[in-house]
């Protein structure tokens, strides 16, 4: 089993890192006492729940934190693939983050600066045997995400959803990009096509018979392909493309199907027709 242990200083981004692990299909658990680590992994293993687990372990474990090295050694002897990622940041930045978020430090009885100083000392042993060290002082969230993905050896893949919709039922609010295809003649006004949908060959052939339709589809696909690497660099891995016509039954459906078909050749792209229940 692939096991990632996220540890380090409070305020350095551990929760954010665990969320990134979850986004990459890791089963996550935070603040697990190290002495329960082996038992927890065995339970997950027996149930065949997942092959990838991410665990948050830090000073909240108290004196049990000293057992982390020993417990990790047990997992390694059981042939698990274990990686420990230690997150850190400069004291001044940690203070700023705590003040900004208005969250108390786990060492509540000390002043913030003294609490950070004590935490850093208490984590010295953990830092020593960690496989990876990340200083997040000057990192944006997207940079932290990219670093975590690299350390997890995960492929940073964009997930695309192409959604057709009808403007008369309301705009697609979750779309990152909206394209209006009402500039194409409407098959609704052709008797033989009125009660069909853009998934039917007759309607698709009609919509695609206009040269501007093919030009438009090529422009949209080229634009999305150009921008996907930039979105990934900013830490955005899901892109929703909305294609709308009047009723969401003919033009937007045919064009969405074609856009998805082209994008699917290179990317993890899926199609969804919002108004399908209205057809």
N, C-alpha and C positions, 0 to 999 in steps of 0.2 A: 504494500500500500504506500501511496505517496503522502507523506505527512509534512506539513509546514507549520512550524511554531513561530508565531509572531510575538515578539517581546520587545522590551526597551523602555524608554522613559515615558512617563505619563505626559500626554500632550504632543508627542512626537508623530502621531498619525497611525497608531496601531489599529484603532477601530476602522479607520478609512481603509487600511491595508487589508483587514479581514473582509470588508465589504467587497473589495476587488477580487479577493479569493472566491467569495461566494458567486460573484458575477462570472467566474470561470469554472463554475460547477463543483466547487469544493464544498463539502459539508463542514460548516463552521460551528465552533463553540468558543465562547469567551470566558475568561476568568476560571479556567478549570484547574483545580489543585493538581500539581504535578504527580502526586501519589496516585491519582485516579487515571492518569494518562494511559497506562498499559491496559487497564481494565476497559476503559472507554474504547480504545482502538480494537481490542478483541471483540467487544460487543458489536461494533460497526462491521467488523470483518465477518463475523458469524452470520449476521443478518444480510450480508451482501448489499448493504445500502449504497455504498459508493467505494471508489478506489482512490479518492482524493479527500483528505481531511486537513483543515486549517484550524489551529488551536491558539487562542490568545492566552498567554501566561505572563504575569508581571508581579509587581510588589503586592498586589492585593492578595496574593497567596500567602503572605506573611512568612513565617519560618519554614513553611513547606516548600518555598522557592528553592531552598538549598538541595532539595531532592531532584530537581530538574535534570541535572547532569546524569545522575544514576538512572533515572527513568528513561532518558533518551538512549543510554547505553543498552538497556534492555530491548528497546525497540529495534536498535541496529542489529543486535544479536539475533533477533527474529526476522532478519532480512527485510525490514521495512526501509523505504527510502525516506530519510529524515533530513529536513533542512531547517535551520534556525536563523531567522532574520531579525536582527536587532536594529530598532529605530531610535535615533537620537536627534537632538537639536541643541543649539546653544542655549545657555541658561536665560539670556535676555529674551530670546524668542519664545521659550517655553512660558516665561512670565507673561509676555504679551498675549499669548494664546489663552492662558488661564484667565487673564483679566478681560479679554474680549468675549470669551464664552461664558464667563461668570460661573464656572464650575469649580468646586473645591478640589484641592489636591488630596489624594488618598491619605497622606499624612496630615490630618486636619488640625492636629494640636500644635503644629509648627507654623512659623511664618512661611510664606510661599517660597522665598529664596532659600531658607534653611531646609524646607521640605524637599526641594529639588536637589540640594546638595546631599542630603542624607540618602535620597533615592539613588542618586548616581553612585554613591559608595556601596549601597546594598546590592546594586546590580553588577558590580565589577566582575564577579565570578561568571555570571551569565554572559556578559559581554565577551569574556575571554574565550568561551567555547562556542560562541555563535559562528555559523558558517558565513553569514553575510552581514555587513554593516552599512546602514544608510543614514546619512546626515540630511535631515529634511528641512534644515534651517531656511534655506533659500528656494525650496521646491514649491512649485505650484501643485495643486491637486493632480492635474493632468500629468505632470512630470513624475510624481510619486507613483501614479498608476502605471505609467510606462515602465518605471524601474521595477515595480513589483511583478509585472507581467514577464519582464525579461528574467528576473530571478526565478520565477516559477517555470520557466521554459515553456510558456504558453504562447500559442500563435495568436497574435493580436488581429482578430478578424472582424471586419465590419458586418453587422447584421442589418439587412435592408428589408423594409416592408413597403411594398407598393400598394397603395390603397385607392380604389376608385370610389367616388361619392357623387351625390347629387346636390347641387347648390340649393335646390328648393327645400331640402331637408336640413339645411344648415351646413356651415363650413366645417372642414375637418380640422379641429382645434389642435390636435396633437402632431400635426404635420410639421416637419422641418422645412420642407419645400412644397409649395402649392403650384400646380399648373392647371390653367383653365383651357379646356379644349372646345369651348363653345364656338370657336371660329370655324369649325368644320360643319358642313351641312348635316342637319339632324335626321337620322334614319326614322325617327318617330313619325315624321310626316309622310313616310312612304308606306302605303297600305300593307304591302307584303312583309315589311320589316317591323312595323309598329309594335307587335306583341312578342317579338323575339328579343334577344339580348345580345350584348357585345361578344358573348362567348359562342354564339352561333356563327357558323361559317359565312352565311349570307350577309350578316351585319358586318362582320370583320372585313370581308372582301369589299363591301361598300365603303367603310371608313378608310380602309387602306388604299382605296383607288385614287385618292387625292394625293398628288405629289407633295403637297405641303405637310401631309400627315407623316410621311416617311422622313421628311427633313426635320420635322419637329421631334420625332422620336430619337433620331440620331443626335440632335442637339442636346436633348435631355440626358441621354445615356452618356454622351461625352462630358457633359458638365458634372454629372454625378461621379464618374470615374476619375475626373480631375480632382474633385474635392474630397473623395474618400480618404486618401492619405493624410490630408490636413485635419480632417475630423479625428482620425485615429491619433494623430500627434497631440491633439487637444484632449485626449482621453474619452472622446465620444465614440461608442462602438455600435450604437443603434441609430439608424437613419430612417425616418418615415417620409415617404414621398407621396403626396396627395395629388390625384388627377381627377378633376371635376368637370362634369357637364351638367345640364339642367336637371335631369332626373336620376342620373347615376345608373342608367340601364343600357345605353348603347355605346356612345362615343368613348366615354371615360373607361368603360369596361374593356373594349377592344384595345385601346391604346395602352392601358395599364398592363394587360396581358402581354403585349408586345415588348414593352419596356422591361417587365420582369423577365421575360424569356431571354433578352439580351444580357441583362445584368447577371442572371443565373449562370451564365457561362463562366464567370470569373468570381462571383461573390455568393455569399449565403443570402439569397434573396427570396422573399415569399410574397405571394399575392393575396389580397383580401378585398372583397367587394362589399362595402358597407351597406349598400342598399339592397342586397340580394333578397332579403325578406319582403321587399316591396315589389319585386318583379311579378 
